[in-house]
Amino acid sequence: IGVYASKANEKTLEYFGACLSVLSEKPNTHDQYVMAQVKKLYDARFYGQPFEFGGRFDPPKPSPTIPEVHHPFVAKLWSPHVITADERPVPTERTLAIHTLTGKPLQDPHGKKMVAKELGVWFGFSSVGNEDSEGGYYNRTGKYRRYLWLDGTIGNVFSLVDSDRYHSKVMLEWTIAALVAIAKMTRRILILPKIINASSDAGIYFLWSLMDYSALEGIVEFRETNFPSNPKAWISRNMPFRHVATTAFLRTNSTIYAQVSDDGGFSHSFRQAWGTNSFEDQERMEAWLGLLVEQPEIDSAELLLVNPDIIEAGYISRLLKRIKRHKELEKLGSKQALGSFEKEIVKIKNLLRWCHDSGYRTSASKVSASHSCYKRGKQE
């Protein structure tokens, strides 16, 4: 049970009226249970059989008043593969509609949307405001087609299994804060990365089951992890993105790299590297942000791949020390004072909330709407 399809006539009007009548007596009962019970009532009346309500109503006693039935009918059931309704729907080639559920009705709307999006069945809005049709959820062109994606040894993945990040939730939080800050300051939409972790349910996790970004609504736009693999988001039938910029700030040699690929990656129009050995931390970060914002070839790319390798334990430790002394350092005009990019990262870090206690219990293959961290996170 999860989806009802019906024509509006005297029979269905009476049926839904009967459901509302029972719900008015038993308001805490799951609405789908009420609809199933009333369906059984109509089946019984159609075949001239006796009927009594089941016992899962809330409150349980007394039993609901049995509505009068003047137009009995027998309702047929859709195949669960044609209309798929579940907490984790499994669509097939026969599926016409999908209905994402949770354990309780009218709960976890954010999680339901995210499950639908990850399955590739979300429709999404088609325009910005009432006029601009270039800024839809998937169909975006021109100035609206600006995305950001975490780059590294594995595309759009943050690994908590790597030796230098092993189970480091601190590095995860600061890296995501940096990505969100870049998305905001470059006016891009952040595609949420996957998380790989070795835990009780080892595997890949969706970031939306770990991170609560509700405080950032209206500040930064986000898209589901599987967004780039959904043909609805592609620039053309055969090409996901036409112009792609790749940037990396590598800790090994303190060098910033940039490369721009055109025609979906078949040609390179721009390649360059900058050394920053003589720079302070905040100067390096400002230089990197300047590249992302000011370099025309980078700024104009549809998709910006970012490898923030510089966000590692040593940098975070130094940053935390400078945060404590920021006002003093700024007053002295010190190069160690926080720059505008680092200030934004710290601001975002303080806005994000996390579900580290529960988020790693269910990997992406088993996640459902009720696992969403939205508006449930805690400040770490």
N, C-alpha and C positions, 0 to 999 in steps of 0.2 A: 504494500500500500504506500502511496506517496503522490500519485498523480491521478486525478479524475478528469475524464473528458466526457462532456455531455452536451446535448442540444437543449436549448431553453424551451420547454413546453410544460404543460400542466403536470406531467409526471415528475420531471426533474425539479420544478419549482416546489412541489409538495415534498419531495425527498429532502432537499436542502433545508426547507422550513422545518421538517421533522428533526434534522440534525441540530439546528439552532435551538429548537425547543428542549432537546435533551441536554445540550451544553448549558442552557440557562439554569438547569437544575443541578448539573455536575460541572461547574466551571473549571475545576482543576484537572479534569480528565483530558488525556491526549486526544486532540481533535480527530486524528486518523482512526483511533479506536472507536470513537463515537460513530464516525462515518461507516466503519466496517459493521458495527452492530446494527445500525439502521438499515444497511444493505441486507443483512440477514433477516431483518423484520420484513422487508419488502419481498424477499424470496419466499418466506414462509406464507405471507398473505397471498402471493401469486399462486402457490401450490395448495393453498387451503390447509396449511399445517399449523399446529400450535407454536407459540413463541414466547420465550422469556429472555430478558436481557442477561448478559454475562456478568461476572462479578469483579471487573477491574475498573469500576467507576470510582471517582474521588469527589466527595466523600462516598464510601461504599454503601451506606444505608441511609434512607430506604432506597430500594431499587427505583430507577427513573420511571416516570409515567410513560406508558407505551402510547406513542402518538397514533391518532386515527389515520388509517390508510384508505383512501378512496380511489387511488390510481396505482395499483400494484404493478410491478414490472420486474424482470430479471435482468440484472446488469452483467455484462460479460467482462472478463479480465483480459487486459493486455498482456502479451508476453513480456516477462521481465527483461528480455533482450531488445525489445522494441522501444519500450519506455523503461529506462534503467533508473531505479531509485534506491540509493543506498548512501551510507556514510562515506564510502569509497567506491563510487560507481565504476563498473567495468564495461565500457562501451564496446560494441562489436560492429561489424559492417551492417547489421540489421537495425542498429539503434537509430531512432528518429528523434528522441528527446531524452534529456538527462535531468534528474532532480536530485540535487545533493541534500543529504539529511544530516541531522545530529541526533543525539539520544533524546533530546527534548525539543518540542516544536518551538519555532520562532526564536531560536537561539543561534549564536555564532554566525551572524550574517557575513562577517569578514572571512571567516574560515570557509564557508560555503562558496563564496566567490573565488577564493584562492584555489580551492580544489578544482572548480570548473575551469579556471584559467590554466592551471597546470595540465589539465586533460585536453586543453585546446578547444573547448566547446563554449567558452565565454564569447558573447556577441560584442559587448562593449559599446560605448557611445560613438557616434559617427561624426561629431563636430564639436568645436569649441564655441560655447555660447549658442546663439540662435542662427548664426550666419556662416562662420568659417568652416567649410567642409574639409579643409586640409589638415585639421588637427584632431582626427578621430583617435580612438583607443589603439587600433591597429593601423588603420589607413592614415598615415601621416606623410606629408610632403613639405618641401621648402623649409622654412624656419622652424617648423614643428618637428622635423625629423632629426633629433639630436639625442643620441643614446650613449650611455656609459657602461662599460663592462670590465670586470676584474680580469686582468691577464696574469699569466705566470706559467709555471711548468705544466699546469693543467688549465685549460680555458674555463673561465668563470667559476673557479673552485678555490675555496680557502681550505687548506688541509691542516687539520689538527693532529695529523699523523707524522708530518715531517719532523725530523729530529730537532730542528731549531724552533719549532712551534708546538712541540708535543703537548697536547692537552692545555695549551696556553689560551685560556679564554680572555686574558688581558690583551694579548696581541690581536685576537679576533676582534674585540671591541674597538680597539684603536684603529685597526685597519678599516673596519666598516665605517667608523666615524670619519676617517680621511676620505673614503670613497663618497660618502654622502656630502661632505664639505666640497669636494671637487664637483659633484653633480650640481650643487647649488650655485657655486661660483662660476661655473661654465654654462649654466642654464641647460643642463642635460637631464634626461630621464635615466635613473639608475635601474639597470636590470639586476635583480637580486641574485647573488651568487649561491652556489651549492656549498655545503659544508661536508667535509669528510672527517669522520671521527671514529676512533676505536673505543667503543663503549659497550654497555650491556646489549645494545641492539646495533652493533657496528655497521656502518654503511654511510650512505649519503643522506643528508638532511636538507630540507628546505629552510632557508633563513627565516621565513615568516613564522615558522613554528618555534624559533629561538629568540627572535628579536621583535620587540614592540616599538614600532615607529609611529604610533598614533599621534605623538606630540609634533611630528614633522609634517602632518597633513597641511596642505596649502603652502608649504615651504619647498618641498622637493617631491617630484613625482616618482613613483616606482612602477616596475613591471615584473611579472612573474618570471621565475627562473627559466621556464621553457619558452618564453616569448620569442627568442631568435629562431627557434626551430618551427614556429607556427607560420605556415605560408601566408596567412592573413596579414602578417606584419612585414612581409618582404616588399622590397621596392619594385620587383617585377616577378613574373611567374617563375623565372629560373635563377634569380639572384636575390639573396637576402639583403645585402648592403652594397651600394655601388662605391662609396668612398669610405675607407677605413683608416684611421690613424692609430698607430701603436706607440705607446710611450712607456719607458721604464726608468726607475731611479734605483740603481743597483748599489747595494751597500759595499760590495767587494772592492770597487774602485771609485766610489763616490761619483759616478758618471751618470748623466741623464742622456738617454737615447730616445730618438724619435724617428718614425718612419711612416709614410703615408702611401697607401695602396689604392689604386684606382681600378675600375672595371672589375670589382669583386675580388681583388687581390692578384690579378694577372699582370699588373704593371706597377712600378714604383715611381712616384713623382717627386718624392722628397725623402732624404735620409740625412741625419746629422747626429752628432754627439757633442756633449759639453762636459768638461771636467770641472769638478767643484771641490777639489782637495783643499784649497785655501779658504774655503767658506766656513762660516759658523753654521750650525744646524738651521737656524731660522732663515739665513740667507739662502741655503740650499733649497729649502721649501718654497721660499718666495720666487726663486729662479725657476723652479719646476712649475709653479702655478702660472708665472708669467709666460712660459712656453705654451701652456695649455690654452691660455686666454688670448695672447697677443700674436702668436704665430699663425698667419692666415691659413696655411695648409692644414694645421692641426684644428683650428677653431671651426673650419668649414666642413669637417668630416661628419658623415652621418653617424658613424659609430666610433667612439673613442675607447680604445683598450688601454687600461692603466695597470701597470705593475708597480705597486708601492712597496718594493722590496726594502726600502729604507726604513719602513716602520717595523723595527725589530726591538728586541729587549733593551739593548744599549741606548738606542734613541729614546725609547719610552721612559727609561730611567732618568736620562738627562732632562727630558721634557718635564717630567713631574717635579724635578728639583727647580727648574726655571719657572714653573707655574707658581710655586710657593714664593719665589723672589721676584715675580714679574713687576710689581709696582716699583720696587726698589731699583731693579735693572732699567726699567723704562725711564725713571726719573734721572738716572745717571747717563742715559743715552747709550747704554751698552748694546753691543751687537747680539748679546745673549738674550735680550728681551724678546718676548713673543712677537712674531710678525703677524700680519693680517690673516695669512693662511692657517697658521697654528692657532690663532684665536678662534677661528671658525671651527677648526677640528675640535678644540676643547668645548666650545659651545654645543656642538652636535653631540659629542660624547656625553655631556651632562643631560641632554634631552632624551637619549635612547634608554630604553628599559629592556631587560632580558629575562628569559625563562630558562635559565641554565639548569634549574632543578628538575624540570619536567620535559624540556625540549628534546633531550637526547634519548628519550625512552622509545620513540617511534620514528623509524627511518622513513624516507620518502615513499618507499613502496607500500607502506602501511598507514601513512598519515591520513587523517580525516579532518573535517571542519572543526571538530572540537579541540584539536591540537593547536589551533592558532594561538599565538602569543599576544595578539592584538588587544590592547588595553588590559593586559594581565601581567605585564612585565614588572620587574623590580630593578631599582637602581643598584648597580654592582659597585 
